[in-house]
Amino acid sequence: MKIMVVGGGGREHAIIRKLRENPSVTEIFALPGNAGIAQDATCVNVKATDIDGIVNFAVGQGIEFAVVAPDDPLAMGAVDALHAKGIPCFGPVAKAAQIESSKAFAKQMMKKYGIPTAAFEVFEDAQAALDYVRGVKCPVVVKADGLALGKGVLICRTNAEAEEAVRSMMLENRFGSSGATIVVEEFLEGPEVSVLAFTDGNVVRPMTSSMDHKRANDGDEGLNTGGMGTIAPNPYYTPEVAQRCMQEIFLPTIRAMKAEGRTFKGCLYFGLMITADGPKVIEYNCRFGDPETQVVLPLLKSDLFDIMRAVENGTLADVDVQFSDASACCVMLASGGYPESYEKGKVIDLGKAPEMAEVFHSGTGRNADGELVTAGGRVLGVCCVRDTLREAVSAAYAAANQVRFDKLHMRTDIGARALAGLNKTEE
């Protein structure tokens, strides 16, 4: 079986590693992949957003199954284009991917179908948005409607900050066309939980819960990033919370999408806040999260390729989806300056890290001398699976500390909040 995985980051590396476990998978191509992925698949120099290039490669190579992992090609219709050529895919079609590509659509859908989320207002006119935020009770959250690499969400503690957020998005085009429409919503408080779920449009199979760490620096300080590390499972996601989420959020969302003529098939990511009033949706993603995938898939006991084919075929109800009871921690190693300006081309010394942990490559390349070098903001994800969360965190940091490159930046408190929450549940 010849498989193609679209994307070139740590999430795709984790997906490819898991797909390789299926004995029927004979070849995996990554478009475009990266230096680390090249050790596990054949990398092809086609950008993830080059839909024509992706389709032409798939047809020319006789690809038998495709996995479209990143948000941009999903929103651009990569799955639709591959389906048009008769190639089965894991991932939603474009009109279903809108659950992530338009926050306004997602919020209005939740309101229509009674799915719990923060109170909100949608604005297409900058002056109307400015007038609103000048008088709104703070803190509030200002979100760019479209895709913004996980950075289009600003928490505003004061009205002045909210005004500045509106100006930067709608008048200064900080996020380009993604900020032409914005959502201003109520600030929710409580533990955050990420739950990825397989779905074929009818059946929902949640994966192990996780906790992302989005801020650049320790103590959740600094700028919002794509994610500086993650742990699984999330101790705040109790069996009681999980049951409520299934009945009040997961199944209603799948049914709502189907009712809207946007049947969702693939991986649906639920970003949740466990508030005093119960779980509420902060955001949806139309694909595997990054770096949540790097801790969730290593805990998957069932065969990933079998699950993906069942999702595409609409037979997920017939597949047993099981996860380990162990815990996982992934520490992201980033380039100094990320998520703003940073330098590339720094030579990487992995030390003994690959012997101590799974090392997923996010932003790596090779220089003219063939040396492994940095090629992105988030460079490597160092992941360990252990019997307990405390052991997983300790092991991940022991391995991460083996890695060297100039201006390496990592948070030193990945898992601290989760361990604090675990201590409370054990008391």
Long-range contacts (C-beta under 8 A, 24 or more apart in sequence): 1-25, 1-26, 1-27, 1-64, 1-65, 1-305, 2-26, 2-27, 2-29, 2-61, 2-62, 2-63, 2-64, 2-65, 3-27, 3-28, 3-29, 3-63, 3-64, 3-65, 3-66, 3-67, 3-305, 4-28, 4-29, 4-30, 4-31, 4-54, 4-57, 4-58, 4-61, 4-63, 4-65, 4-66, 4-67, 5-29, 5-30, 5-31, 5-41, 5-66, 5-67, 5-69, 6-31, 6-48, 6-54, 6-66, 6-67, 6-68, 6-69, 6-70, 6-73, 6-78, 7-31, 7-48, 7-68, 7-69, 7-70, 7-73, 8-32, 8-33, 8-34, 8-37, 8-43, 8-48, 9-34, 9-70, 9-290, 9-362, 9-363, 9-376, 9-378, 10-290, 10-291, 10-293, 10-294, 10-332, 10-360, 10-361, 10-362, 10-378, 10-380, 10-381, 11-69, 11-70, 11-288, 11-289, 11-290, 11-291, 11-293, 11-294, 12-37, 12-69, 12-70, 13-37, 13-40, 13-294, 13-360, 13-361, 13-362, 14-293, 14-294, 14-297, 14-298, 14-358, 14-360, 14-381, 15-67, 15-69, 15-288, 15-293, 15-297, 15-304, 16-40, 16-41, 17-297, 17-358, 17-360, 18-297, 18-298, 18-300, 18-304, 19-67, 19-304, 19-305, 21-303, 21-304, 21-305, 22-303, 22-304, 22-305, 22-306, 24-305, 25-305, 29-57, 29-61, 29-63, 31-57, 34-361, 34-362, 34-363, 34-364, 34-365, 34-375, 35-361, 35-364, 35-365, 35-366, 35-372, 35-373, 35-375, 36-359, 36-360, 36-361, 36-364, 36-380, 37-361, 48-72, 48-73, 49-73, 49-76, 51-76, 51-77, 51-78, 51-81, 52-81, 54-78, 54-81, 54-82, 55-81, 55-82, 55-85, 58-82, 58-85, 58-87, 59-85, 59-87, 63-87, 64-88, 65-89, 65-90, 65-305, 65-308, 65-309, 65-312, 66-90, 66-91, 67-91, 67-308, 68-287, 69-287, 69-288, 70-287, 71-97, 71-100, 71-101, 71-147, 71-285, 71-286, 71-287, 72-147, 74-100, 74-101, 74-286, 74-287, 75-100, 75-101, 75-147, 75-286, 88-309, 88-312, 88-313, 89-312, 90-266, 90-267, 90-308, 90-311, 90-312, 91-265, 91-266, 91-267, 91-286, 91-287, 92-264, 92-265, 92-266, 92-268, 92-286, 92-287, 93-265, 95-261, 95-262, 96-257, 96-262, 96-263, 96-264, 96-265, 96-266, 96-286, 97-286, 97-287, 98-262, 98-286, 99-253, 99-257, 99-262, 99-264, 99-268, 99-284, 99-286, 100-147, 100-269, 100-283, 100-284, 100-285, 100-286, 100-287, 101-146, 101-147, 101-286, 102-145, 102-146, 102-181, 103-143, 103-144, 103-145, 103-146, 103-183, 103-283, 104-145, 104-181, 104-183, 106-283, 106-284, 107-183, 107-185, 109-256, 109-257, 109-260, 110-253, 110-256, 110-281, 112-256, 113-252, 113-253, 113-255, 113-256, 113-259, 114-252, 115-248, 115-249, 115-252, 115-253, 115-256, 115-281, 116-248, 116-249, 116-277, 116-278, 116-279, 116-280, 116-281, 117-185, 117-280, 117-281, 117-282, 118-185, 118-186, 118-187, 118-188, 118-273, 118-280, 118-282, 119-185, 119-186, 120-183, 120-184, 120-185, 120-186, 121-183, 121-184, 121-185, 122-181, 122-182, 122-183, 123-166, 123-170, 123-181, 123-182, 123-183, 123-184, 124-180, 124-181, 126-166, 126-167, 126-170, 126-171, 129-166, 129-170, 129-182, 129-184, 130-163, 130-166, 130-167, 132-184, 133-159, 133-162, 133-163, 133-165, 133-166, 133-184, 134-159, 134-162, 134-163, 135-159, 136-162, 136-184, 138-162, 138-187, 139-187, 140-184, 140-185, 140-186, 140-187, 141-184, 141-185, 141-186, 141-187, 142-166, 142-169, 142-182, 142-183, 142-184, 143-182, 143-183, 143-184, 143-185, 144-169, 144-174, 144-175, 144-178, 144-179, 144-182, 145-178, 145-179, 145-180, 145-181, 145-182, 145-183, 146-175, 146-177, 146-178, 146-179, 146-180, 146-181, 147-178, 148-175, 148-178, 148-179, 149-226, 150-214, 150-224, 150-225, 150-226, 150-227, 151-175, 151-223, 151-224, 151-225, 151-226, 151-339, 152-178, 152-179, 153-224, 153-283, 154-224, 155-187, 188-273, 188-275, 188-280, 188-282, 189-273, 189-275, 189-276, 190-273, 190-274, 190-275, 190-276, 191-234, 191-236, 191-273, 191-274, 191-417, 191-421, 192-271, 192-272, 192-273, 192-274, 192-282, 193-234, 193-236, 193-237, 193-241, 193-271, 193-272, 193-273, 193-274, 193-279, 194-230, 194-234, 194-269, 194-270, 194-271, 194-272, 194-289, 194-292, 195-237, 195-245, 195-250, 195-269, 195-270, 195-272, 196-267, 196-268, 196-269, 196-270, 196-288, 196-289, 196-292, 196-293, 196-296, 197-250, 197-267, 197-268, 197-269, 197-270, 198-266, 198-267, 198-307, 198-311, 198-316, 198-321, 199-254, 199-264, 199-265, 199-266, 199-267, 199-268, 199-311, 199-316, 200-265, 200-310, 200-311, 200-312, 200-313, 200-314, 200-315, 200-316, 200-317, 201-254, 201-257, 201-258, 201-263, 201-264, 201-265, 201-314, 202-254, 202-258, 202-314, 202-316, 202-317, 203-316, 203-317, 204-246, 204-250, 204-251, 204-254, 204-268, 205-307, 205-316, 205-319, 205-321, 206-242, 206-245, 206-246, 206-250, 207-296, 207-300, 207-321, 207-323, 208-232, 208-233, 208-295, 208-296, 208-299, 208-323, 209-233, 209-234, 209-237, 209-242, 210-234, 210-289, 210-292, 210-295, 210-296, 211-236, 211-417, 211-418, 212-289, 212-291, 212-292, 213-411, 213-413, 213-414, 216-334, 216-338, 216-339, 216-409, 216-411, 217-411, 218-411, 218-412, 218-413, 219-413, 223-339, 223-340, 224-339, 225-334, 225-338, 225-339, 225-377, 225-378, 226-290, 226-291, 226-339, 226-377, 226-378, 227-289, 227-290, 227-291, 227-292, 227-332, 227-378, 228-332, 228-334, 228-378, 228-410, 228-411, 228-414, 229-291, 229-329, 229-330, 229-331, 229-332, 229-381, 229-410, 229-411, 229-414, 229-415, 230-291, 230-292, 230-294, 230-295, 230-329, 230-330, 230-414, 231-295, 231-327, 231-328, 231-329, 231-330, 231-389, 231-392, 231-393, 231-414, 231-415, 231-418, 232-292, 232-295, 232-296, 232-299, 232-327, 232-328, 233-327, 233-389, 234-418, 234-421, 235-389, 235-418, 235-421, 235-422, 235-425, 236-274, 236-418, 236-421, 237-274, 238-425, 241-274, 241-279, 244-278, 244-279, 245-270, 245-272, 245-279, 248-278, 248-279, 249-279, 249-281, 253-281, 253-284, 265-311, 265-312, 265-314, 266-311, 290-362, 291-330, 291-332, 291-360, 291-362, 291-378, 291-381, 294-330, 294-358, 294-360, 294-381, 294-383, 295-328, 295-329, 295-330, 295-383, 296-323, 296-328, 298-328, 298-358, 298-383, 298-385, 299-323, 299-324, 299-326, 299-328, 299-385, 300-324, 324-385, 326-385, 326-386, 326-387, 326-392, 327-385, 327-386, 327-387, 327-388, 327-389, 327-391, 327-392, 328-383, 328-384, 328-385, 328-386, 328-392, 329-383, 329-384, 329-389, 329-392, 329-393, 329-395, 329-396, 329-414, 329-415, 330-360, 330-381, 330-382, 330-383, 330-396, 330-414, 331-381, 331-382, 331-383, 331-396, 331-397, 331-400, 331-410, 331-411, 331-414, 332-362, 332-378, 332-379, 332-380, 332-381, 332-382, 332-410, 332-411, 333-378, 333-379, 333-380, 333-381, 333-382, 333-400, 333-403, 333-405, 333-408, 333-409, 333-410, 334-377, 334-378, 334-379, 334-408, 334-409, 334-410, 335-363, 335-374, 335-376, 335-377, 335-378, 335-379, 335-407, 335-408, 335-409, 336-406, 336-407, 336-408, 336-409, 337-407, 337-409, 338-377, 338-378, 338-409, 339-377, 342-377, 342-407, 343-374, 343-406, 343-407, 344-373, 344-374, 344-375, 344-376, 345-373, 345-374, 345-375, 346-373, 346-374, 346-405, 346-406, 346-407, 347-371, 347-372, 347-373, 347-405, 347-406, 348-372, 348-373, 348-374, 348-379, 348-380, 348-403, 348-404, 348-405, 349-403, 349-404, 349-405, 350-402, 350-403, 351-402, 351-403, 351-404, 352-399, 352-402, 353-382, 353-399, 353-400, 353-402, 353-403, 356-384, 356-395, 356-398, 356-399, 356-402, 357-382, 357-383, 357-384, 357-395, 357-396, 357-399, 357-400, 358-382, 358-383, 358-384, 358-385, 359-383, 359-399, 373-405, 374-405, 379-405, 379-408, 389-415, 389-418, 389-419, 389-422, 390-419, 390-422, 393-419
